[in-house]
Amino acid sequence: MKLLSAGAAVFLSAALFALAAGATRAETGLTGAPILNRPVGARSSGMGRAFTAIPGDAESIMYNPAGPAFLPGRRAHASYMNGFGGGTYGVAAASVKAGNLVLTPALLYYNSGKMTLNLTDGTGGDVVAELDTVSMLSAAYKPLPELAVGATVKRTAINLAETASASALHYDFGALYAMRNGFSFGAAALNNGQAVKFEEKSDPAPATLRAGFSYKIVVKPPNLLDRSADISYLDIVFASDWSRVFREKGYYQSGLEMSMKMPYSIFLSVRAGYLFSRPEEGFTFGFGVKNGRWNFGFGFETAKKLDSRHPVSLSYEF
């Protein structure tokens, strides 16, 4: 019961911390390559994208390149998500562990869908309105059992209407400290590097600062919430983040995840989160099912006027 009380206090503090940002309003359209700030992944999405201080997940390369250092072994990961207006996102990653070093090559893409092109020079027809790809190589290292540092190199390529293209190099770096009492703290600087330039016009990269904490508690007995439930393990993770994109105002996000070990060694996870001060976004939800080496996740991001988004993830542990 003390563990539950402590966890509730931590989550309440995180929620109050996030509510302080209620008046914040982001300024959009001030940087190029927005794909770099569109993380794709069912678990992180379900937790409100409060993922900077979550250790041991391949999705961490989108939030903090130090996170994969806490992976127990090799892992292949793939995610897919619908975007606003019919676009689609996807990411594929493979984390390879060698001692205290974890290398993760990954590919992120965005396809906005088809549009009809009619230019004054006679060029026309149905073309892909925008196709973006980000090739990544991330490295995470643990110099100490509780401390990890990481860095990612990215090559971003953007193609507009199959008539204009641009490419740029970007890099991330971060650190994560996972304490043995369940607390984790993380910070990262993402998307630093070259401006995105089409002919004469260029836009700065969406350089982003992130900082956050998480707290994981193991509930004992695991069926404390329901004595009749056949649950042999239960943990709860609370997380809260602050992030700020270059030339925009900062904002907050918070989330939680509850994971239970059910009969037949099946782990069921339920997730919820909230994106504060977004004009078109708010609550997020999700769940995950793990059986053996396979892990499936589904997320749901609500939207006030635009289409809701549904990230789906699948990973395999080697």
C-alpha positions in Angstrom: 0.0 0.0 0.0 2.9 2.4 0.7 4.2 1.7 -2.8 0.8 2.6 -4.3 0.6 5.8 -2.2 4.1 6.8 -3.3 3.2 6.2 -6.9 0.0 8.2 -6.6 1.9 11.1 -5.1 4.5 11.0 -7.9 1.8 10.9 -10.6 -0.2 13.7 -8.9 3.0 15.9 -8.8 3.6 15.2 -12.5 0.1 16.1 -13.4 0.2 19.4 -11.4 3.6 20.1 -13.0 2.1 19.6 -16.4 -1.0 21.7 -15.7 1.2 24.7 -15.1 1.7 24.8 -18.8 -2.0 25.2 -19.6 -1.5 28.7 -21.1 1.3 27.6 -23.4 0.5 27.9 -27.2 3.0 26.5 -29.8 3.8 28.5 -32.9 3.7 26.2 -35.9 5.3 26.4 -39.3 8.6 28.0 -38.1 10.9 25.2 -39.0 11.4 22.6 -41.8 11.3 18.8 -41.8 8.4 18.3 -39.4 8.8 14.6 -39.9 11.7 14.8 -37.4 9.2 15.8 -34.7 6.6 13.1 -35.5 7.5 10.1 -33.3 5.9 6.9 -34.4 5.3 4.1 -31.9 2.3 2.5 -30.1 3.8 2.5 -26.6 5.1 6.0 -26.6 2.0 7.3 -28.2 -0.3 5.6 -25.7 1.7 7.2 -22.9 1.2 10.7 -24.3 4.7 10.8 -25.8 6.2 11.3 -22.3 9.1 9.0 -23.2 12.3 10.9 -22.7 13.1 9.0 -19.4 11.8 5.6 -20.3 14.7 3.1 -20.4 15.0 -0.1 -22.5 12.8 0.5 -25.6 13.6 0.7 -29.3 11.0 3.6 -29.6 13.3 5.7 -27.4 15.5 6.6 -30.4 12.7 9.1 -31.3 12.9 10.8 -27.9 16.2 10.1 -26.3 19.0 8.1 -28.0 20.3 6.9 -24.6 17.2 4.9 -23.9 18.1 1.7 -25.9 21.2 1.2 -23.8 18.9 -0.5 -21.2 17.6 -3.1 -23.7 18.3 -6.6 -22.4 19.2 -8.0 -25.8 18.6 -7.6 -29.6 15.3 -6.4 -30.8 13.6 -5.8 -34.1 10.8 -3.2 -34.2 8.3 -1.9 -36.7 5.6 0.7 -36.4 2.9 2.2 -38.6 0.5 5.1 -38.2 -2.1 7.0 -40.2 -1.5 10.7 -40.4 -3.8 13.7 -40.8 -5.5 13.9 -44.2 -4.7 10.4 -45.4 -1.0 10.4 -44.9 0.9 7.5 -43.4 4.0 7.1 -41.2 6.2 4.1 -40.6 9.4 3.2 -38.9 11.6 0.1 -38.8 14.5 -0.4 -36.4 16.8 -3.2 -35.3 18.7 -2.9 -32.0 21.9 -5.0 -31.6 23.5 -5.2 -28.1 27.3 -5.8 -27.7 28.3 -5.6 -24.1 27.4 -2.1 -22.8 26.9 -0.7 -26.4 23.6 -0.9 -28.3 23.6 0.1 -32.0 20.2 0.8 -33.7 19.9 1.5 -37.4 16.4 2.7 -38.3 14.4 4.2 -41.2 11.5 6.6 -40.7 9.2 7.6 -43.5 6.1 9.8 -44.2 3.9 9.6 -47.3 1.3 12.3 -47.6 -0.7 10.6 -50.4 -1.6 11.5 -53.9 -2.4 14.9 -55.4 -3.2 16.2 -58.9 -0.4 18.4 -60.3 -1.0 21.1 -62.9 2.0 23.4 -63.6 2.2 26.2 -66.0 5.0 24.5 -67.9 2.6 21.6 -68.8 3.8 19.2 -66.0 0.7 17.4 -64.6 -0.8 14.2 -63.4 -1.2 12.4 -60.1 1.9 12.6 -57.9 2.8 11.9 -54.3 2.4 15.3 -52.6 5.2 14.7 -50.1 7.5 11.8 -49.4 10.0 12.1 -46.5 12.6 9.6 -45.3 14.9 9.7 -42.4 17.8 7.2 -42.3 19.2 6.9 -38.8 22.1 5.2 -37.0 21.9 5.4 -33.2 24.4 4.4 -30.6 23.8 4.1 -26.9 26.4 3.2 -24.2 26.3 2.6 -20.5 29.5 3.8 -18.8 27.8 2.9 -15.5 25.0 0.4 -14.7 22.6 3.2 -14.0 23.8 5.8 -16.5 23.5 5.8 -20.3 24.5 8.3 -23.0 23.6 8.1 -26.7 23.8 9.8 -30.0 22.0 9.5 -33.4 23.0 10.6 -36.9 20.2 11.2 -39.4 20.0 11.9 -43.1 16.6 13.5 -43.9 15.4 13.6 -47.5 12.2 15.4 -48.5 10.5 15.2 -51.9 7.6 17.6 -52.7 5.2 16.7 -55.5 8.0 14.7 -57.2 9.4 18.0 -58.5 11.4 19.5 -55.7 13.7 17.8 -53.2 16.0 18.6 -50.3 18.2 16.7 -48.0 20.1 17.5 -44.8 22.1 15.9 -42.0 20.9 16.1 -38.4 22.1 14.6 -35.1 20.7 13.9 -31.6 22.4 13.3 -28.3 21.0 12.5 -24.8 21.5 11.0 -21.4 19.4 8.8 -19.1 19.9 8.0 -15.5 17.8 5.0 -14.2 18.0 4.7 -10.4 17.4 1.4 -8.7 14.5 2.9 -6.7 12.4 3.1 -9.8 13.0 6.8 -10.7 14.5 7.6 -14.1 15.6 11.0 -15.4 16.4 11.8 -19.0 17.3 14.8 -21.3 18.0 15.0 -25.0 18.8 17.5 -27.7 17.2 16.4 -31.0 17.4 17.4 -34.7 20.4 19.6 -34.5 22.2 20.3 -37.8 21.6 21.6 -41.3 18.7 23.7 -42.5 16.3 22.3 -45.0 16.8 24.1 -48.3 14.7 24.1 -51.5 16.6 26.1 -54.1 16.8 29.7 -52.6 14.6 29.2 -49.6 15.7 27.4 -46.4 14.1 26.6 -43.1 16.0 25.8 -39.9 15.8 22.2 -38.6 13.3 21.6 -35.8 15.9 21.4 -33.1 14.2 20.2 -30.0 15.1 20.0 -26.3 13.4 17.3 -24.1 13.6 16.6 -20.4 11.6 14.3 -18.3 11.3 11.7 -15.5 9.5 8.4 -15.0 8.8 6.3 -11.9 8.1 2.6 -12.0 6.6 0.7 -9.0 6.1 -3.0 -8.6 2.8 -3.6 -6.9 2.8 -6.4 -4.2 0.7 -8.4 -4.0 0.1 -8.1 -7.8 -3.6 -8.7 -7.5 -4.0 -6.0 -4.8 -6.6 -4.1 -7.0 -8.7 -7.2 -7.5 -8.1 -10.2 -5.1 -9.9 -12.5 -7.5 -7.7 -11.7 -10.5 -5.2 -14.3 -11.7 -2.3 -11.9 -11.9 1.2 -12.9 -10.9 3.0 -9.6 -11.6 1.9 -6.0 -11.8 3.9 -2.8 -12.3 2.9 0.8 -13.0 5.0 3.4 -14.8 4.3 7.2 -14.5 6.0 9.6 -16.8 6.1 13.3 -17.5 8.0 15.3 -20.1 8.8 18.9 -21.2 9.8 19.6 -24.8 10.5 22.7 -26.8 11.1 23.1 -30.5 13.3 25.8 -31.9 11.4 29.1 -32.3 8.3 27.6 -30.6 7.1 27.6 -27.0 7.6 24.7 -24.7 4.9 22.2 -23.8 4.3 19.3 -21.5 2.9 15.7 -21.7 2.2 13.1 -19.1 1.3 9.4 -19.3 1.1 6.1 -17.4 1.3 2.4 -18.2 0.1 -0.6 -16.2 1.5 -4.0 -17.1 0.2 -7.3 -15.8 1.4 -10.9 -16.1 -1.7 -13.0 -16.9 -2.0 -16.8 -17.2 0.0 -18.5 -19.9 2.8 -16.0 -19.4 0.9 -13.3 -21.3 1.7 -9.7 -20.4 -1.1 -7.2 -20.9 -0.3 -3.4 -20.8 -2.8 -0.6 -20.7 -1.7 3.0 -21.3 -3.1 6.6 -21.2 -1.6 10.0 -21.6 -2.4 13.7 -22.3 -0.8 16.2 -24.6 -1.1 19.6 -22.9 -1.8 22.9 -24.8 -2.1 21.4 -28.3 -4.7 23.1 -30.4 -5.8 19.9 -32.1 -4.6 17.1 -29.8 -5.3 15.9 -26.2 -5.9 12.5 -24.7 -4.0 9.3 -25.9 -4.8 5.7 -25.1 -3.3 2.3 -25.9 -2.6 -1.2 -25.0 0.1 -3.9 -25.5 0.2 -7.7 -25.5 3.4 -9.6 -25.0 3.7 -13.3 -25.4 7.2 -14.9 -25.4 9.5 -12.8 -27.7 6.6 -11.1 -29.5 5.2 -7.8 -28.4 2.2 -6.1 -30.1 1.0 -2.6 -29.4 -1.9 -0.4 -30.5 -2.4 3.3 -29.7 -5.2 5.9 -30.2 -4.5 9.7 -30.4 -7.6 11.8 -30.2 -8.0 14.9 -32.3 -10.5 17.8 -31.9 -11.1 18.5 -35.6 -8.7 16.4 -37.7 -8.5 12.6 -38.1 -7.6 10.6 -35.0 -4.4 8.6 -35.4 -3.8 4.9 -34.6 -0.2 3.8 -34.3 0.4 0.0 -34.4 3.7 -1.6 -33.4 5.2 -5.0 -33.5 8.6 -6.1 -32.0 10.5 -9.3 -31.6 13.3 -10.0 -29.0 16.1 -12.2 -30.1 
